Amino acid sequence: VELINPVADTVANANYRGADVEWYIKADDIVLKNKGSQPAGNPQNHAPQGQQKK
């Protein structure tokens, strides 16, 4: 996957033992990148193509 315009940020909250820090990443969009020459979608589609002859 590819993140479009990713932004990493933190939120820190002080407590009696120090601080709790939470990391998060947000992005405008997530794009699935093809691996090799496989088409996007379900490459393991075993549905029959057309009608079978008897």
DSSP file (Angstrom, degrees, kcal/mol; ACC not computed):
  #  RESIDUE AA STRUCTURE BP1 BP2  ACC     N-H-->O    O-->H-N    N-H-->O    O-->H-N    TCO  KAPPA ALPHA  PHI   PSI    X-CA   Y-CA   Z-CA
    1    1 A V              0   0    0      0, 0.0     2,-0.4     0, 0.0    31,-0.2   0.000 360.0 360.0 360.0 157.6    0.0    0.0    0.0
    2    2 A E  E     -A   31   0A   0     29,-2.7    29,-2.8     2,-0.0     2,-0.5  -0.994 360.0-140.8-126.1 131.7    1.0    3.6   -0.4
    3    3 A L  E     -A   30   0A   0     -2,-0.4     2,-0.6    27,-0.2    27,-0.2  -0.796  13.8-143.1 -91.9 130.8    0.0    6.4    1.9
    4    4 A I  E    S-A   29   0A   0     25,-2.7    24,-2.2    -2,-0.5    25,-1.0  -0.849  79.3 -13.0 -96.6 122.3   -0.9    9.7    0.2
    5    5 A N  S    S-     0   0    0     -2,-0.6    23,-0.3    22,-0.2    -1,-0.2   0.947  86.5-163.3  52.9  59.0    0.3   12.7    2.3
    6    6 A P        -     0   0    0      0, 0.0     2,-0.4     0, 0.0    21,-0.2  -0.430   9.6-167.0 -73.2 146.7    1.0   10.8    5.5
    7    7 A V  E     -B   26   0B   0     19,-2.8    19,-2.4    -2,-0.1     2,-0.4  -0.980   4.8-159.1-134.1 120.7    1.4   12.7    8.8
    8    8 A A  E     +B   25   0B   0     -2,-0.4     2,-0.3    17,-0.2    17,-0.2  -0.836  24.6 161.3 -97.9 137.2    2.9   11.1   11.9
    9    9 A D  E     -B   24   0B   0     15,-2.6    15,-2.3    -2,-0.4     2,-0.3  -0.928  25.4-137.7-148.4 169.2    2.0   12.8   15.2
   10   10 A T  E     -B   23   0B   0     -2,-0.3     2,-0.4    13,-0.2    13,-0.2  -0.924   1.4-154.7-131.0 156.4    1.9   12.2   18.9
   11   11 A V  E     -B   22   0B   0     11,-2.1    11,-2.6    -2,-0.3     2,-0.4  -0.991  18.4-167.1-128.3 123.2   -0.4   12.9   21.8
   12   12 A A  E     -B   21   0B   0     -2,-0.4     2,-0.4     9,-0.2     9,-0.2  -0.922   6.7-172.6-116.3 136.6    1.2   13.1   25.2
   13   13 A N  E     -B   20   0B   0      7,-2.6     7,-3.0    -2,-0.4     2,-0.2  -0.994  20.4-133.0-127.4 126.8   -0.6   13.1   28.6
   14   14 A A  E     +B   19   0B   0     -2,-0.4     5,-0.3     5,-0.2     2,-0.2  -0.545  32.0 167.7 -77.0 140.6    1.2   13.7   31.9
   15   15 A N  E >   -B   18   0B   0      3,-2.3     3,-1.3    -2,-0.2    -1,-0.0  -0.802  52.8 -84.8-139.1-175.3    0.4   11.4   34.8
   16   16 A Y  T 3  S+     0   0    0      1,-0.3     3,-0.1    -2,-0.2    -2,-0.0   0.678 126.3  48.1 -71.8 -15.5    1.9   10.7   38.2
   17   17 A R  T 3  S-     0   0    0      1,-0.1     2,-0.4     0, 0.0    -1,-0.3   0.405 128.1 -84.4-101.2   1.3    4.5    8.2   36.7
   18   18 A G  E <  S-B   15   0B   0     -3,-1.3    -3,-2.3     2,-0.0     2,-0.3  -0.916  75.9 -33.0 137.8-111.0    5.6   10.5   33.9
   19   19 A A  E     -B   14   0B   0     -2,-0.4     2,-0.5    -5,-0.3    -5,-0.2  -0.998  37.7-138.2-149.6 147.9    3.8   10.7   30.6
   20   20 A D  E     -B   13   0B   0     -7,-3.0    -7,-2.6    -2,-0.3     2,-0.5  -0.927  24.0-165.3-102.9 129.5    1.8    8.5   28.3
   21   21 A V  E     -B   12   0B   0     -2,-0.5     2,-0.5    -9,-0.2    -9,-0.2  -0.969   4.7-167.1-120.2 128.9    2.6    9.1   24.6
   22   22 A E  E     -B   11   0B   0    -11,-2.6   -11,-2.1    -2,-0.5     2,-0.3  -0.962   7.9-154.2-115.3 129.4    0.4    7.8   21.8
   23   23 A W  E     +B   10   0B   0     -2,-0.5     2,-0.3   -13,-0.2   -13,-0.2  -0.777  17.4 172.9 -98.8 144.4    1.7    7.7   18.2
   24   24 A Y  E     -B    9   0B   0    -15,-2.3   -15,-2.6    -2,-0.3     2,-0.4  -0.994  20.2-151.2-148.4 155.1   -0.6    7.9   15.2
   25   25 A I  E     -B    8   0B   0     -2,-0.3     2,-0.3   -17,-0.2   -17,-0.2  -0.992  15.1-177.2-125.1 130.1   -0.3    8.2   11.5
   26   26 A K  E     -B    7   0B   0    -19,-2.4   -19,-2.8    -2,-0.4     2,-0.3  -0.924   2.1-176.3-124.3 155.2   -3.0    9.8    9.3
   27   27 A A        -     0   0    0     -2,-0.3   -22,-0.2   -21,-0.2     3,-0.1  -0.974  36.2-123.6-146.3 157.0   -3.1   10.1    5.5
   28   28 A D  S    S-     0   0    0    -24,-2.2     2,-0.3    -2,-0.3   -23,-0.2   0.837  93.9  -9.7 -68.7 -33.0   -5.4   11.7    2.9
   29   29 A D  E     -A    4   0A   0    -25,-1.0   -25,-2.7    -3,-0.1     2,-0.4  -0.987  56.7-134.3-160.7 160.0   -5.7    8.3    1.1
   30   30 A I  E     -A    3   0A   0     -2,-0.3     2,-0.5   -27,-0.2   -27,-0.2  -0.995  23.3-164.7-122.4 126.2   -4.4    4.7    1.0
   31   31 A V  E     -A    2   0A   0    -29,-2.8   -29,-2.7    -2,-0.4     2,-0.5  -0.945  16.6-133.6-117.1 128.8   -3.7    3.3   -2.4
   32   32 A L        -     0   0    0     -2,-0.5     2,-0.4   -31,-0.2     8,-0.1  -0.681  22.4-151.2 -78.4 124.7   -3.2   -0.4   -3.1
   33   33 A K        -     0   0    0     -2,-0.5     2,-0.1     1,-0.0    -1,-0.0  -0.821  16.7-117.6 -99.4 138.0   -0.1   -1.0   -5.2
   34   34 A N        -     0   0    0     -2,-0.4     2,-0.7     2,-0.1     6,-0.1  -0.457  18.3-136.7 -72.5 142.1    0.0   -4.0   -7.5
   35   35 A K    >   -     0   0    0     -2,-0.1     3,-1.2     4,-0.1     2,-0.2  -0.902  69.3 -35.9 -99.8 117.2    2.7   -6.6   -6.9
   36   36 A G  T 3  S-     0   0    0     -2,-0.7    -2,-0.1     1,-0.2     0, 0.0  -0.503 115.8 -36.0  71.1-136.2    4.3   -7.6  -10.2
   37   37 A S  T 3  S+     0   0    0     -2,-0.2    -1,-0.2     2,-0.1    -3,-0.0   0.198  95.3 128.6-109.3  16.1    1.8   -7.8  -13.1
   38   38 A Q    <   -     0   0    0     -3,-1.2    -3,-0.1     1,-0.1     2,-0.1  -0.503  61.1-118.9 -70.8 137.6   -1.2   -9.1  -11.2
   39   39 A P        -     0   0    0      0, 0.0    -4,-0.1     0, 0.0    -1,-0.1  -0.396  33.4 -98.0 -71.6 154.7   -4.3   -7.0  -11.7
   40   40 A A  S    S+     0   0    0     -2,-0.1     2,-0.3     2,-0.1    -6,-0.0  -0.327  89.4  43.4 -67.3 155.7   -5.9   -5.3   -8.8
   41   41 A G  S    S-     0   0    0     -3,-0.1    -3,-0.0    -2,-0.0     0, 0.0  -0.820 113.0 -17.7 109.3-150.5   -8.8   -7.1   -7.2
   42   42 A N    >   -     0   0    0     -2,-0.3     3,-0.8     1,-0.1    -2,-0.1  -0.825  51.6-176.6 -99.1 101.7   -9.2  -10.8   -6.4
   43   43 A P  T 3  S+     0   0    0      0, 0.0    -1,-0.1     0, 0.0    -3,-0.0   0.625  79.2  63.8 -73.8 -10.4   -6.6  -12.7   -8.4
   44   44 A Q  T 3   +     0   0    0      2,-0.0     2,-0.8     0, 0.0    -2,-0.0  -0.175  65.8 147.2-105.1  39.2   -7.9  -16.0   -7.1
   45   45 A N    <   +     0   0    0     -3,-0.8    -3,-0.0     1,-0.1     0, 0.0  -0.670  20.2 177.8 -78.7 109.6  -11.4  -15.7   -8.7
   46   46 A H        +     0   0    0     -2,-0.8    -1,-0.1     2,-0.0     3,-0.1   0.152  30.7 133.4-100.1  17.9  -12.4  -19.3   -9.5
   47   47 A A        -     0   0    0      1,-0.1    -2,-0.0     0, 0.0     2,-0.0  -0.464  65.9-104.0 -67.7 137.7  -15.8  -18.5  -10.9
   48   48 A P        -     0   0    0      0, 0.0     2,-0.7     0, 0.0    -1,-0.1  -0.354  28.0-133.5 -64.8 142.6  -16.5  -20.3  -14.2
   49   49 A Q        -     0   0    0     -3,-0.1     2,-0.1     2,-0.1    -3,-0.0  -0.875  67.0 -24.4 -99.8 114.9  -16.2  -18.1  -17.3
   50   50 A G  S    S-     0   0    0     -2,-0.7     2,-0.3     2,-0.0     0, 0.0  -0.299 101.8 -41.5  80.1-168.3  -19.2  -18.6  -19.6
   51   51 A Q        -     0   0    0     -2,-0.1     2,-0.3     1,-0.0    -2,-0.1  -0.744  53.8-125.7 -99.7 145.3  -21.3  -21.8  -19.8
   52   52 A Q        -     0   0    0     -2,-0.3     2,-0.2    -4,-0.0    -2,-0.0  -0.679  22.5-126.6 -88.0 142.0  -20.0  -25.3  -19.7
   53   53 A K              0   0    0     -2,-0.3    -1,-0.0     1,-0.1     0, 0.0  -0.627 360.0 360.0 -86.0 146.4  -20.8  -27.8  -22.5
   54   54 A K              0   0    0     -2,-0.2    -1,-0.1     0, 0.0    -2,-0.0   0.383 360.0 360.0-107.4 360.0  -22.4  -31.1  -21.6
